[in-house]
């Protein structure tokens, strides 16, 4: 999806990751260049469940 600004894209990405994590009982964090929802505990502890990256108009990852 295209967003008018990097900030709007980042806000949408964060909202998606946060909602996904809360619905599934996962942890979530901003890793600086991506947002990640991850498993906490059990055999999948720390493994990513959903990752969202934001890219600029040149196809380069945007710093979040």
C-alpha positions in Angstrom: 0.0 0.0 0.0 1.3 3.5 -0.8 1.2 6.2 1.9 1.8 9.9 1.4 4.6 10.1 4.0 7.0 7.8 5.8 5.5 8.8 9.1 2.0 7.7 8.0 3.4 4.4 6.6 5.2 3.8 9.9 2.1 4.6 12.0 0.0 2.2 10.0 2.7 -0.6 10.2 3.0 -0.1 13.9 -0.8 -0.3 14.4 -1.0 -3.5 12.4 1.8 -5.2 14.3 0.4 -4.0 17.6 -3.1 -5.3 16.9 -1.8 -8.6 15.5 0.4 -9.2 18.6 -2.4 -8.3 21.0 -4.9 -10.6 19.3 -2.4 -13.5 19.4 -0.8 -12.9 22.8 2.6 -12.1 21.2 5.3 -9.6 22.1 6.1 -6.7 19.7 8.8 -4.1 19.2 10.2 -1.5 16.9 13.6 -2.9 15.8 14.6 0.4 14.2 14.2 -0.7 10.6 11.2 -2.9 11.0 8.3 -3.7 13.4 8.1 -7.3 14.6 5.6 -9.4 16.5 7.3 -12.4 18.2 6.5 -15.4 20.3 7.2 -15.3 24.0 8.0 -18.5 25.8 7.8 -22.1 24.7 9.8 -23.7 21.9 9.3 -20.7 19.6 10.5 -18.1 22.1 11.8 -15.1 20.3 10.9 -16.2 16.8 9.2 -13.7 14.7 5.5 -14.2 13.8 5.0 -11.0 11.7 7.4 -8.5 10.4 6.5 -5.2 8.7 9.1 -3.1 6.9 8.6 0.4 5.4 10.4 1.4 2.2 11.0 4.8 0.7 10.1 5.7 -2.9 13.5 4.5 -4.0 12.9 1.0 -2.6 15.3 1.5 0.3 14.3 0.5 3.8 13.2 3.5 5.8 14.5 4.1 9.4 11.6 3.9 11.7 
